[in-house]
Amino acid sequence: MHRCIAILTTSLLVMFTLGWGLVAAQAAILTAPPAIKIIAPANGTTLKGERIVLTIAKSNFTFDPAATNNPAVVGRGNYRVFIDDQFAGMDFGAVTSLPNDVMPRIKAGQHRLAVRLYNRDNTPYAGAQGDEISINLANAMNYAAAPGQPSIQIVGKPQADGHDHFVIQAKIAGYKLAPDLINKPPQPGIGHYHVYVDGNKLANVGVSEISSIPSDLNPDPNLLTPGQHTVTLVLETHQHVPIVGGSSQPVTFTVTAADLSAHDPSLATTLAGMNMDMATPSAVPAGIGAASPSAAATLTPHAAPVAPTSDSDPSFGLWLLVIVGVGAIIVLGQSLFRRRPTTANPAAESVPLPPTAQPFPPSDEC
């Protein structure tokens, strides 16, 4: 009987250790601190041309432009870009550009480029992991909106980045982009722009010459389907109200099945040990951010992502607990009954045994 108790106790210990251990591991994955990583340009890259095209990926964090300058909420906000520790802009999408209205000039030479996650109230997000690389600019880069009345136009067509985003380049006149003032009282000539696809206003906010679709809070996760679509950019006030004359001409672009072949509806893939919300671009689309093909070629992407892990289900540990428990019961049952005598004659089972008979000799077995 002692052996029965030992088997049962051991099985229960194994059951709870494995089951709850896995639950704890799964919970740790789901509650890992937010992180952001620079995908392009690569560390040590030399860039030339008019602008830096910055591509990021992030984990356990949702970009929430419509709630900027509202109270902080766990796991939501924006990211800020820093050049040599100086604030150089903020954004809410996978792709942005520098210089911009926040930092209109970047001198030639070596620079440190960093990204950090911020709360909706524009305070640093405590415990979040940022990223920093070194870049070299072959020439100084300058930005200024064109003179004239406020207007915005799309340069070329939206271009697939090789995975699950389309990159849009805008040309802006007479209007300053101020991402840190979103939801503040309106000011003449200052605001941001929104992207409209097929007439639907998207949640992402444009705050530099370069933006991307889709975004975290699109109203329709299947917005970009294979086929033709139209995109329009609209200048808006800090309060998200379109300004008079601030709409671009619509541009038609085509989405192919190949463009979406690496698309994950949850926008969650694992990259370099982090649960990233963006697939790695194969390259910056030609003609965006580079003065020549050689400049675009210097933007070496990181390694390709592997299978997504954000769908981790902590209930799997509970199922394991149940399975191990059932296995323990089966093992115990087999041990209890494996020494029961059997006979080919059912009637013989009812014949009384002599008082001295010992069919089950005392032992420490079950």
N, C-alpha and C positions, 0 to 999 in steps of 0.2 A: 504493500500500500504506500510505503514511503516513496517508491519509485513513481507511482501514479502522481503523487503530489509534486514531486520534482519535475516531471514532464509538464504538468499543467502550469506550474510556476514559471518554468523556463519559457514555455510557449507564450504566456501572457507578457512576460518581460520583452521578448523579441517583438511581439505584436505591437506593443505600445512604443517601444524604442524606434522601430522602423516607421510606423505610421505617423506618429507625431513628429519624429525627426524630419520626415519628408514634408510634412505640413509647415514646419518652421522654416525649412529651406525655401519652399515655394513662397511663403509670406515674405521672406527676406528679399527675394527677387522682385516681388511686386511692390515692395516698399523701399527699394533702393533709392538713394537721393537722386534728384534730377541732375542731368549732365548735358553738356553741349560740346561738340567737337567740330573743328575746322576740317572740311573735306577737300576744299581747293581754295586758294593755291596750296601747293605742297610746301612743306618746310624747306627753306633755303632757296626758294624759287626767285629768279630774276625776272621782273616784269617791265614791260614798256608799253606805251600807248596812252590812251586817254583816261583809263579807269582800272581799278582793281575789282574784279568780279569775285565775290566771296560766297562760297557755298558751305552750308553748315548742316549738321545732323544733330538731333537731340533725343534724350530719353526721359521718360517719366515726367513729361512737362507738356503743357498745352499753351500755344500762343493765342492770346485773347485780346486782339487789338481794340475791339469795341468796348472793353472794360478798362482801358488804360486810364490811369488817374482815379480809379476806384479803389476801395479797400482791398487789401491783399487777401488772396484765397490760395489755399494750398495747391501747388502744382500748376498754377496759371500765371501768365505774365508775358514778358518779352525778353529779347536779348539785346545787349549793348555791345558795340564794337569800340575798341580802344587802339589807338596808334601811339606807341611809346607812352602808355599810361594816360593819354589824353582822350577824352570822350570824342568819338568820331562818328557817332550815329547809333540808331537803334532800329530794330526791324522785327517782323513777325512771320517771315517766310524763310524758305530754304535758300533763297538766293537774293543777294543785295549787292550794292556797289558803293565804292568810295573813289574819289572824294564826293561830297554832297553838301547840302546846305548847312549841316552841322559842322563839318570840317571841309571847307571849300578848297584848301590847298594842302598838298603833301609834297614835301621836298624830295629831291632825288637822294638816293643812298640807302643805307641799311636801316630797317625799322623792325620793331616788334609789333605784331598784329595779334590782338587778343579778343576773345569773346567771352561774355559772362551773362548768366541768367539773372533777370530782375523780376520783382513782383509787379503786380498790376499798378501799385502805387509808386512805382519807379524807385523802390529801395532794393538793395542787393538781396538776392534770394539766399537765405542762410543755409549753409551746408551743400549748396550746389557745386558741381565740378565744372570749371571752365576749361579753356584751352588757349594756347598761345604758340605762335610760330614766328620764325624770322623770315623776312622777305627783303629783297633788294630792288629798288626802283631805278631803272636805267635813266629815267627822266622825271622831272617834276610833273605832277598831275594837278590840274585845276578844274574846278566846276563852278559854273554860274548859269542860272536860268537865262534863256534868251530874253532880250528886251521886248516890250510891247504889252498888249492886253493879255490877261491870263488865258492860257490855252494849253492843251496837251495833245500830242499826236503819238501814234505807235510807229516805231521805226521797223520797217520790214514786217515779218510775220512771227508769231510765237514759234519758238523752236524747241523741239524735244531735247532734253539733256541726256538721253540714253536710257532713262529708267522711268520714273513716275512723275516727272514735272515738265512743264513747258515754261520757258524763260521768255519774258516780255521786256522789250526795251522801249522806253518812253523818251520823248523830247518835250521839255516843258518851257513855257515862256511866261514871264510876268507873274510868277507864283512861287512862293517859298514853301518848301516842305518841312514841317516841324513835328516829328513823331512824338516828342515828349509833351506836346501841348494838346494831344487828342483828348476830346471831351471838355476842354477848357472853353471859356467864353470866346465867341468868334472874333477874329481880327481880320481886317481887310488885307487881301493879298497873301495870306498865310493859311496853310491847312495840310491836306494830304490828298491822295486820290484812291478811288476804289476801282476794282476790276469787275466788269460785267461780262458774263459768258452767256450767249444766246438770250440776252435780256435779263438774266438773273444776276442780282448783285451779290458778289462773293464777300465772305467775311474778311478776307485778307485786305490789308491796307498798304498802299504803295507809298513809300517814304524815301525812295531813291530812284535813279533812272532805270534801275533793273528791278524787276519783281518776278514772281513765279506763281504758277497755279498747278495743282489745287493747293488748298491750305487746310489748317487743322479744323476750322469750323465751317466748312462749306455746307450750305443747306442741303445739298444733294451729293452724297458720296460717289454716285455714279455719273457725275456731271460730264466728265470727259469720256465719252464713248467713241468707238471708231466711227468715222464719218466727218462731215464738214461742220464747223462751228464758227460763230462770230465772236469777236472780243472787242470790247469798248472800254476806254479809260475815262473816268469822270473826276474832275477836280471838285473837292468838297471842303467845307469849313471844318473847324475843329469838332463841330457838333454833327458831322456826317450829312450835311445838307449840300446838295449839288449847287455850284455857283452858276450864274448866268453865263452862257457861252463856254462852259468848261468841259464840254464833251468832245472826245476825239471822234474821228471818222471810224466807223466799224471796220474791222479787218477780218477777213475770212481765212481760216487755217484748217488743215486736215489732220485728223488723228487716225493713225493706223493701228492695227492690232499689235504690230511690233513695238510701237511706242508704249503700249500698255503691258507688254509681255512680262515685265518685272514688277508690275504694279501690285502692291499689297493693300487692299481696302483699309486695313487698320493703320497703314503707314508706319509699320513697326518692323524693323529688321535688326539683326544683330551685326554690329560692325566694330571690330577691334575691341571686343570684350564688352561692348555697351549695347543696350537695347535702343537702336536708333530708329527715329521716325522718318527716315528718308533713305532711299537707295543711293548708292554712290554713283555720281554722274560719270559717264565714260569720258567726257571732255566738256569744256565750256563750248556751247554752240558757236560755230564759226561766225565771225563778224560781230560778236558781242564782246566788248571789253578789250579787244586787241587791235593794235594798229596794223598788224600784219599777221599772216598765218604762222610765222615763227613765234610770235608772242603767244598765240593761243596754244601752240604746241608745248610751251614751257609749263602749262598747268597740268602737271601729272597727277592723276587721281590716286586715291588710296586703294587698298585691296578691295575686291568685290565682297559684298555682304554675304553672310550665310543665313541659314534658316531662321525665321522669326522665333522669338522666345516670349514675346509679350502676352501671348495667349495662355500662359501657364495657369493651370487650374489647381488650386490648393486642395480641392476635394479629392484629388487623386490619392493623396495620403490617407484620407479616410477610407477610401475603397481598399487600399492596401491593408489597412488595419483590419477591416472586415475579412478580407481573404486570408490573412495570416491567422485570425481567430478561428475561422472555419477549419483551416488546416490543423490547428492545434486540437480542436475537438475531434477531428477524424483520427489523428494520431492517438489521442487518449482513448477513444472508443476501440480502436484496433488492439491497443495494449490490454484493455479490460477483458476483451472477449476472445483473444487469440488462443487461450488455454482451455476454453470450454470444451468438454468431450462431446464427441458426436458418435452416432451409431447408424448403421444401415437399417436397423429394425426400430421403427418408431415406437412400437409397443414396448420395447425393452426399456425405453426411457422412463416408463411409469413403474417399473419393477423396483421395489425398495432395495436400497443397498444395505449390506450388513453394517451393523453399528461400527465395526472396526475399519470399514472402508474409508479411505482418504483420497477422493478424486482430486482434491485441490490441496496438496501438501503445503503446509505453511512455508512461505518464502517471502522475499522482499520484492518479488516481481508483481506486476499488475495482473 
